């Protein structure tokens, strides 16, 4: 199967999971899967543009740069915040802090921002 399609499908699945977790009030986990959705679409773009395997990184700012996607300063700040969702749910001390931070309002805000990035980035394919 085409690796670009694999990344795209993985991104869609991760977003679907994020939305289901949000609906189940698992806000910190929803944000983790939001990060995965964006990471996977960026890796799809990188693979599409370079026809090589993606780098083993999870930093969304770095992935956007490597995929040669132009982002504003504000978008870079937002991608950096979303990158924290990846780390915050992997380690217990961070996980607890993210659990407290990930209120319904906070999670909804970032899901909307994340969907905006997915829409923007998908245009690169």
Secondary structure by P-SEA (a helix, b strand, c coil): ccaaaaaaaaaaaaaaaaaaaaaacaaaaaaaaaaaaaaaaaaaaaaaaccccccccccaaaaaaaacccccaaaaaaaaaaaaaaaaaccaaaaaaaaaaccaaaaaaaaaaaaaaaaaaaaac
